[in-house]
Every structure is written in C-alpha cells, then in structure tokens.
Amino acid sequence: MTSRRRFLGLVAGAAVLGTTGFVVVNRPSADGLLRSARPLPEPFTVPLPIPAAARPVRVEGDTDFYALTQRVADVEILPGVRTQVWGYDGSFPGPTFHLRQGRRAVVEVRNSLPVPTSMHLHGGVMPPDSDGYPTDLVKPSGAKQYTYPMRQRAATLWYHDHRMDYTAPQVWRGLAGMCLVSDAEEENLPLPKEQYDVPLLLCDRAFDEDGSFLYPSLESGPGVQPGYDNGVLGDVILVNGAPWPVMDVDATRYRLRLVNGSNARRYELALEPGGQLTQIGSDVGLLDRPRTHESLIITPGERFDVVVDFSQYPVGSEITLTNRLDGPVMRFRVVRRGPSSDPLPERLASWEKLMPESAVETRTFDFRATPHHGMRMWTINGEPFNPDTSLASPRLGTVERWRLSSDFHHPVHLHLAHFQVLARNGRAPEERDAGWKDTVDVRPYEVVEVLARFEGYRGRYMMHCHNLEHEDMAMMANFDIS
C-alpha cells in the first residue's frame, strides 16, 4: 500500500523537490521550528499587501469562467531579496476569487510547474471530480476545469494544493489563495464593506541566506526529516505574503477575514494593548449572532470573520495583532478619522441548528500516531490512508454524529460535508466552535462530537488532519456518499 501511495503521489516530476535547493540538510529542529539562515526584517516595516482580485475571462448566462496558471515566479517577500515561489498566476498568495451564491464558477487550472498538482477549494460544495482529490492530478503542461456550482451561503473559503504525499511542501512554496463567497442575506446586513472588508491569510515560512524557502523534505521521496513529523513551523510570520506587515486604518469598524493557511502553526490571536475581536463568521458562513472574544484560537485550515472597531482608539494609536502562543503577527496604525459605521446587528444569519436526534448514524474516528510495518505513521482508526478503501458510507441528505478523538493537536477537516460542533469531552462546545464549520480543532486526548450534514453530491470525498505534514504522512480517509 505504501508503494502504491508513492506511485500515485509522484506520477511525474518525482525528484523535483529534492533537486531544487528546497531540501534542508543537517539543520537542528526544536519542536518542528525551522530557523531562517538570513537576517530577518524588523516587524511592522512592510505594508500589508491585498491580493489582486481574480477576473472572469468570459461570462455566459449564470456562469463565470476563470483561467488560473500555476507557475514559477520570483517575488519579493523579504525586503531586498527575491524568493522563488510556486504560485497561482505566479503570485503568493494567489488571486482572491469573489464568487456569488447562485452564480456558477468554472476555473480552468493550467499547470506550468514541474510537478503534478491538485487544487482543492477548502469549504466548497462541489461535485467529486472538482473537489481536488489527492490523486486527481493535473500533470505538468496539463490543464483541468474545476466547476463550483456555488449553491452555498456567503463564507470565507480558501484554495490550495492537495497533491497526495506532497501537499505540505507545495503549499509551503506558495500554492494557496482566498475565495470570498457572497449572498443576498449578507449583502443586506450593515457590515463593513469595500476597503473596510480585509482578507488576511496567515502563514509562516523560513528562508535560506539567498532568500529561498527552506523546507525539511526528504530527498528520497515524500515526508519530512526526523524532528519535523509533528509539523513544520517557520520563524517568519507572513500575512498576505508579507512579513509582520503594517496596515494604516481609519478610525472605524473593519471586517477582518482570518484564514490560517499555515502548515502546522496554531495562533491564539489577540489585540495589544487591548481590544475585542467580535466574531461574526466561522468556516462556512455567518453566525446567528455576534460573539465577542478577548482572544481567538485558530488552527490550520480554520477561518474566522471578526470585526474590530478602530474608532475605540485615538488617531495615532498602534494596535498589534499578536499570537499569544509565540509573538506578533501584524500591526494596525490608526492614521485618520473614519466614517461612522452602524452598530453590528444583534442577529446575523438565519440557519437551522442541528439536533442530536437528527443523526441517523454515529461513527468514531481516532486520529493518532501508530506503528505500521515498522514505521511511525499518522493514522485514522489505526490505518494509514489507502485510496482504495473508505471508512464510512453516509447517505446523501442525512446527518450523522461523528466522534473525533486524538493523541495530539489535529485540526480535522471534512471535504464537502459541513458540520456543527455538538460537544467537547461531553461538555458544551466553546464559543469559537459556533456556526457551520468544515474544520475543527481536536486537542490532545480530547473527544469532539460533531453533527455533519451530507448535502450536495454523491461520490467519494475525504477527511484528514489539516496539519499538512500529518496529511502527507497518511492521516487521511475516504468516505463515500451514496
């Protein structure tokens, strides 16, 4: 089975990652932390970039057609040096898609990279042949059309590479971008819009002396060097591809769309010297009502929409968005008075709260490291991923109760199926668990119960840990919707 996984994951360009200077050799690790060899910039000196918007190449009726090319490009991430990225349209992050409920989107992806790819719209509801299954590969010089019907609520989604065995290094090299879905319900709410609606893709990286990305790949094939199999952490925090950036803001309310695009890093986000993060949205849509947090934990793959009221600070103030777990993320400078903004509504979106009695089946999935044929592998229910088998067969249109347990920090992601968190260790879920989700933080020796609804399409989909190194080390499983 392992040799089959490697064969399917390679297909073409097998040795590329090991021959491009992307391998880290004999560098000590500390809990997976990869240290840059290059002097790093002072925080809060680089302006926050806003990724360009993707534009349709043509429109036919209710369908918007896009073209996206994955290619190598040299970009400036650290000031004064160029970094080679693998980017969608040669940018890092890739262009932001602005899609609307009810308008079908067809995205043709052309692969100009030297390796196979598979693009996954994280949080999207789409047919299985457009889901970005890990072995549904676009070979070098090939192309594929991904169809997104957009029969889903307004939400902050993101897209990234999903090639089997190589998701982690290919995302690390730049294959990620954001996708913002709108609908009439959201548009009619008095929420910050236009320049006051800001997407923020958070990730971490490490850099060699010449500015190139460091990553601890194995030259012999998929996986990471010893010491990094719990997940790779970089020592540079990037927001929208810029190191510890700064953003000039008006003294008014802003909507910040937070996306954790890191391979393995968790963030506990807070404002310093103080302030509130008012959550209005979760992974796949608006909440029923706002929830206020002093800090907010966000794990790889998760998204939170928050509102920050900068009118609470005097003009001239500097407010730092920090990760309480290990340091600063970015800074906001209040530079001018802003327009008055409406208070947030007490009610946001209307949606059905799932009840335990609606579940037609209960299943248990255990995420943990397991010895397998003499190797330590990340597994689900004791088995590493096999593309030919499934662990569940839910029926279309039903709700199931899934119990997720773990031995480590595992952000568990379900493709297609959206869910509501029912309980943590038999107790009520946390405030940050509210709303419809597709990724949930399962902490060490914790049991998280979710009610998952299987809507949209029949076919093969998957769940996996969204620590990308865990995913590449076989912590995935299929489920077949019938």
C-alpha atoms as one frame of an Amber mdcrd trajectory, in Angstrom:
protein
   0.000   0.000   0.000   2.836   2.411   0.815   4.467   1.831  -2.565   1.078
   2.432  -4.243   0.683   5.720  -2.366   4.105   6.844  -3.517   3.388   5.849
  -7.099   0.089   7.759  -7.168   1.613  10.773  -5.459   4.571  11.002  -7.821
   3.195  10.309 -11.322   5.629  12.836 -12.790   8.389  15.100 -11.597   9.243
  12.730  -8.760  12.638  14.109  -7.842  11.970  17.816  -8.347  11.529  18.754
  -4.697  14.821  17.055  -3.882  16.869  18.779  -6.605  15.939  22.457  -6.409
  17.738  23.588  -3.263  14.496  23.188  -1.325  15.807  20.480   0.983  17.147
  21.361   4.420  20.155  19.269   5.373  21.538  18.849   8.895  19.626  21.748
  10.391  18.625  21.182  14.012  14.933  21.423  14.847  13.198  22.466  18.047
   9.664  21.077  18.097   9.489  21.422  14.337  10.740  25.026  14.249  12.742
  25.783  11.114  15.112  28.724  11.597  15.984  31.105   8.779  19.608  31.455
   7.741  19.054  35.037   6.559  18.769  38.125   8.789  15.083  38.952   9.096
  13.380  42.330   8.690  12.144  44.405  11.594   8.455  43.756  12.210   5.893
  46.328  11.086   8.024  47.893   8.326   6.397  46.241   5.274   2.942  47.492
   4.176   0.169  44.892   4.147  -0.495  43.804   0.542  -4.004  42.967  -0.632
  -4.009  40.129  -3.201  -5.395  41.018  -6.622  -8.968  40.006  -7.445  -9.476
  37.193  -9.951 -11.382  38.415 -13.017 -13.537  36.225 -15.290 -12.166  35.676
 -18.777 -15.742  35.427 -20.013 -19.334  35.321 -18.757 -22.104  33.149 -20.177
 -25.517  33.454 -18.546 -25.191  32.454 -14.901 -21.643  31.090 -15.318 -18.362
  32.949 -14.806 -15.272  31.412 -16.431 -11.810  31.924 -14.963  -8.309  30.898
 -16.011  -5.571  30.245 -13.449  -1.978  29.258 -14.216   0.270  27.592 -11.662
   3.814  28.720 -12.424   7.222  29.525 -11.013   7.868  33.185 -10.225  10.399
  35.314  -8.346   8.699  37.652  -5.879   9.866  39.966  -3.111   8.758  38.664
   0.283  11.681  39.745   2.454  12.773  43.296   1.580  15.635  43.483  -0.889
  15.716  39.830  -1.963  13.745  37.666  -4.378  12.150  34.346  -3.410  11.148
  31.714  -5.924   7.524  30.669  -5.377   5.156  28.236  -6.984   2.131  30.497
  -7.299  -1.313  30.645  -8.809  -0.772  33.144 -11.629   2.739  33.433 -10.226
   1.645  35.256  -7.067   1.745  34.393  -3.368  -0.960  34.273  -2.210  -2.856
  33.636  -5.420  -5.598  35.985  -6.647  -8.714  36.274  -4.490 -11.910  34.939
  -6.048 -15.093  36.898  -5.353 -17.922  34.468  -6.086 -21.652  34.808  -5.502
 -24.267  32.325  -4.392 -26.231  31.117  -7.417 -23.573  32.025  -9.977 -21.671
  29.020 -11.241 -17.878  29.388 -11.479 -15.698  27.335 -13.823 -11.958  27.646
 -13.191  -9.515  26.236 -15.728  -6.219  25.491 -13.979  -3.146  25.189 -16.199
  -0.105  23.546 -14.655   3.158  25.156 -15.751   5.042  23.713 -12.767   7.482
  20.778 -12.975   5.309  18.627 -10.646   1.707  17.357 -10.589  -0.912  19.347
  -8.654  -4.486  19.023  -7.416  -6.417  22.147  -6.393  -8.920  21.948  -3.516
 -11.451  24.691  -2.732 -11.488  24.349   1.048 -15.052  24.652   2.325 -16.588
  24.410  -1.114 -19.580  22.273  -2.082 -18.825  20.780  -5.469 -19.000  17.518
  -7.441 -16.296  14.961  -6.574 -14.438  15.441  -9.867 -13.870  19.116  -8.912
 -13.023  18.541  -5.248  -9.266  18.265  -5.626  -8.943  14.634  -4.570  -5.257
  13.899  -3.803  -4.778  11.502  -6.741  -6.886  13.526  -9.213  -3.759  15.146
 -10.588  -3.048  17.787 -13.201   0.257  16.747 -14.736   2.924  19.251 -15.822
   1.829  21.072 -19.006  -1.709  19.781 -18.416  -4.964  21.539 -17.535  -8.237
  20.789 -15.758 -11.577  22.541 -15.338 -12.928  22.783 -11.802 -16.660  23.523
 -11.540 -18.076  25.271  -8.470 -21.899  25.495  -8.558 -21.929  27.977  -5.605
 -25.107  26.628  -4.053 -23.879  27.652  -0.625 -24.064  30.527   1.813 -21.750
  33.519   1.964 -18.445  32.457   3.501 -14.692  32.958   3.609 -13.145  29.998
   1.773  -9.628  29.372   0.528  -7.977  27.196  -2.088  -4.705  25.300  -2.012
  -2.804  22.393  -3.481  -3.806  18.886  -2.368  -1.383  16.533  -4.142  -1.026
  13.276  -2.244   2.178  12.973  -0.205   3.296  16.477  -1.240   0.575  18.874
  -0.046   2.791  20.352   2.684   5.836  21.347   0.597   3.727  22.526  -2.347
   1.557  24.770  -0.181   4.731  25.967   1.585   6.090  27.036  -1.802   3.057
  29.254  -2.371   0.079  27.314  -3.762  -2.675  28.978  -1.728  -5.213  31.767
  -2.141  -8.549  33.058  -0.837 -12.130  32.804  -2.108 -14.890  35.055  -0.745
 -18.482  33.989  -1.381 -21.334  36.498  -1.033 -25.126  36.198  -0.915 -28.136
  38.494  -0.613 -28.584  37.888   3.117 -25.050  39.022   3.888 -25.161  41.974
   1.479 -28.248  43.374   3.236 -26.553  43.433   6.644 -24.785  46.599   7.891
 -21.313  45.032   7.893 -18.045  46.725   6.878 -17.660  46.645   3.104 -15.240
  47.514   0.311 -11.903  48.794   1.710 -13.121  48.016   5.229 -13.531  44.307
   4.389  -9.979  42.878   4.507  -8.905  39.250   3.861  -5.877  38.155   5.921
  -4.129  34.885   5.028  -1.799  33.931   7.901   1.106  31.548   7.413   4.698
  31.007   8.497   7.847  30.320   6.492  11.621  30.084   6.889  14.254  31.436
   4.476  17.765  30.475   3.385  20.578  33.033   3.044  19.680  33.777  -0.579
  16.005  34.362   0.261  14.749  30.981  -0.954  12.258  28.999   1.101  13.604
  26.394   3.489  11.698  23.148   3.999  12.920  19.876   5.534  11.998  17.499
   2.705  13.433  14.038   2.308  15.434  13.651  -0.890  14.334  10.024  -1.217
  10.594  10.726  -1.505   7.585  12.078   0.392   7.766  13.028   4.044   9.929
  15.225   6.242  13.232  14.851   8.019  13.291  13.445  11.556  12.241  16.027
  14.128   9.649  17.655  11.870   6.975  14.958  11.644   4.780  16.731  14.218
   4.504  19.592  11.718   6.813  22.229  10.244   6.912  25.729  11.767   8.705
  28.712  10.216  10.229  31.599  12.152   8.713  34.317   9.923   5.009  35.161
  10.161   3.529  36.250   6.836   0.186  37.960   6.307  -0.934  38.029   2.677
   2.648  37.052   1.839   4.341  39.929   3.747   6.484  39.536   6.905   4.869
  41.028  10.035   3.187  43.766   7.947   1.639  47.052   8.974  -1.697  48.451
   7.780  -2.860  52.056   8.033  -6.528  52.133   9.059  -9.278  54.694   9.576
 -10.877  55.085  12.979 -13.911  52.967  12.079 -15.055  49.346  12.018 -13.212
  46.798   9.856 -14.143  43.265   8.926 -11.063  41.037   9.056 -11.370  37.669
   7.307  -8.823  35.498   9.109  -7.560  32.396   7.294  -4.990  30.103   8.900
  -3.025  28.918   5.868  -0.093  27.613   7.913   1.122  24.046   7.557   1.029
  23.339  11.297   1.078  26.567  13.338  -1.743  27.396  15.746  -2.478  31.019
  16.649  -4.158  32.497  19.678  -4.951  35.916  18.237  -5.425  38.969  20.430
  -5.090  42.740  20.158  -2.424  44.622  22.137  -2.551  46.855  24.145  -6.147
  45.611  24.300  -9.374  45.329  22.383 -12.116  42.964  21.347 -12.400  40.602
  18.413 -16.097  40.381  17.590 -16.674  37.179  15.667 -19.391  37.324  13.013
 -18.480  34.295  10.912 -16.993  30.824  11.088 -15.554  28.497   8.429 -18.522
  28.361   6.078 -20.745  31.296   6.885 -22.055  33.955   9.196 -23.020  33.149
  12.753 -26.556  33.579  14.044 -25.338  36.420  16.287 -22.024  38.160  17.055
 -19.741  36.714  19.723 -17.020  38.718  21.455 -13.584  37.307  22.269 -10.553
  38.677  24.095  -8.525  36.128  22.131  -9.342  33.590  19.441  -7.548  30.303
  18.723  -7.362  29.460  15.021  -5.839  26.204  13.773  -4.614  25.260  10.273
  -7.468  25.361   7.775  -9.893  27.282  10.023 -11.375  30.686   9.182 -12.941
  33.344  11.390 -14.569  36.597  10.312 -14.134  39.233  13.017 -14.979  42.908
  13.322 -12.552  45.301  15.016 -13.731  48.800  15.911 -10.717  51.081  15.461
 -12.804  54.115  16.440 -12.185  52.952  20.027  -8.553  54.056  19.669  -7.265
  57.652  19.314  -5.795  58.661  15.965  -2.082  57.887  16.165  -2.580  54.626
  18.054  -0.734  51.457  17.091  -2.510  48.164  17.712  -0.711  44.853  17.318
  -2.426  41.649  16.291  -0.401  39.134  18.249  -0.203  35.387  18.644  -0.231
  34.797  22.390   1.444  31.450  21.803   4.643  32.913  20.341   4.724  36.539
  19.204   3.472  39.326  16.917   1.572  38.813  13.671   0.954  42.317  12.233
   0.231  45.897  13.291  -2.536  48.431  12.599  -1.878  52.193  12.693  -4.902
  54.428  13.175  -3.924  57.324  10.902  -7.131  59.310  10.393 -10.728  59.681
  11.471 -13.059  57.406   9.588 -16.703  57.353   8.565 -19.223  56.451  11.224
 -20.389  52.863  10.934 -23.590  51.193  12.020 -23.522  49.025  15.147 -23.399
  45.337  14.414 -26.873  43.790  14.225 -27.917  41.554  17.089 -28.978  38.921
  14.561 -26.796  37.968  11.609 -27.781  34.940   9.523 -30.644  32.519   9.843
 -29.840  28.815   9.655 -31.025  25.554  11.123 -29.460  24.354  14.343 -28.937
  20.603  14.090 -30.208  18.453  16.943 -28.635  15.171  18.128 -31.815  13.243
  17.379 -31.478  14.150  13.698 -28.404  11.907  13.364 -29.108   8.629  11.584
 -25.713   7.118  12.392 -22.913   7.536  14.959 -19.311   6.888  13.939 -15.980
   7.188  15.749 -12.692   8.265  14.164  -9.472   8.183  16.146  -6.570  10.356
  14.937  -3.195   9.242  16.308   0.356   8.124  15.565   0.513   4.359  15.071
   3.374   1.940  14.309   2.685   0.485  10.873   5.050  -2.009   9.202   7.887
  -0.758  11.379   7.181   2.937  10.641   5.560   5.630  12.784   2.634   6.922
  10.750  -0.197   9.331  11.401  -3.370   7.273  11.046  -7.157   7.335  11.352
  -8.600   4.355  13.237  -5.150   2.793  13.187  -4.861   2.718   9.390  -2.832
   4.953   7.065  -4.599   6.354   4.015  -5.440   3.941   1.230  -7.096   5.497
  -1.848  -8.929   2.218  -2.497 -10.846   1.963   0.797 -13.425   4.019   2.703
 -14.155   4.321   6.411 -17.778   5.464   6.044 -20.683   5.476   3.577 -23.137
   8.209   4.623 -26.307   8.743   2.612 -26.942  11.968   0.744 -29.263  14.320
   2.614 -28.648  12.782   6.043 -26.991  13.940   9.262 -24.504  11.786  11.179
 -22.880  12.148  14.573 -19.113  11.789  14.301 -16.868  11.410  17.361 -13.332
  12.619  16.698 -10.581  11.674  19.176  -6.855  12.366  19.121  -3.421  11.962
  20.704  -2.094  15.349  19.511  -3.311  18.641  18.058  -5.272  17.566  14.976
  -7.352  20.143  13.045  -9.808  17.752  11.398 -11.221  18.799   8.012 -14.154
  17.237   6.155 -14.480  17.733   2.423 -17.980  18.653   1.160 -19.730  17.994
   4.490 -20.336  20.981   6.757 -20.978  20.380  10.426 -21.892  21.880  13.777
 -19.875  21.128  16.913 -22.032  19.322  19.461 -19.686  18.695  22.400 -16.105
  18.657  23.689 -15.332  15.826  26.105 -19.040  15.522  26.825 -19.399  19.194
  27.675 -20.792  22.132  25.733 -18.704  23.378  22.798 -16.654  26.563  23.113
 -17.813  29.921  21.803 -15.312  29.721  18.933 -16.992  26.451  17.820 -20.206
  28.272  16.914 -21.779  28.156  13.477 -21.278  25.920  10.455 -17.756  24.566
  10.138 -15.634  22.317   7.963 -12.519  22.191  10.202 -12.420  21.646  13.948
  -9.610  21.831  16.487  -9.257  18.443  18.201  -6.754  18.806  21.039  -4.616
  16.080  22.660  -6.682  13.329  24.320  -9.915  15.152  23.537 -13.154  13.853
  22.022 -15.031  16.337  19.841 -18.501  15.390  18.636 -19.923  16.989  15.514
 -23.192  16.717  13.610 -22.255  16.505   9.935 -24.728  17.065   7.117 -24.001
  15.357   3.805 -25.548  17.582   1.167 -24.756  18.373  -2.414 -23.371  15.428
  -4.349 -22.857  11.689  -4.282 -19.378  10.282  -4.672 -16.048   9.860  -2.931
 -14.822  12.592  -0.582 -12.399  12.575   2.306 -11.499  13.736   5.789  -7.999
  14.416   7.045  -5.892  16.241   9.560  -5.108  19.731   8.260  -1.677  19.721
   9.807  -0.239  19.287   6.336   2.721  17.178   7.444   0.287  14.801   9.165
  -1.798  14.710   5.996   1.240  13.844   3.875   2.157  11.106   6.369  -1.143
   9.301   5.646  -3.611  10.868   8.135  -6.473  10.830   5.625  -9.503   8.627
   4.970 -12.195   8.348   2.304 -15.938   8.389   2.795 -18.415   7.555   0.024
 -21.715   9.435  -0.145 -24.443   7.253  -1.628
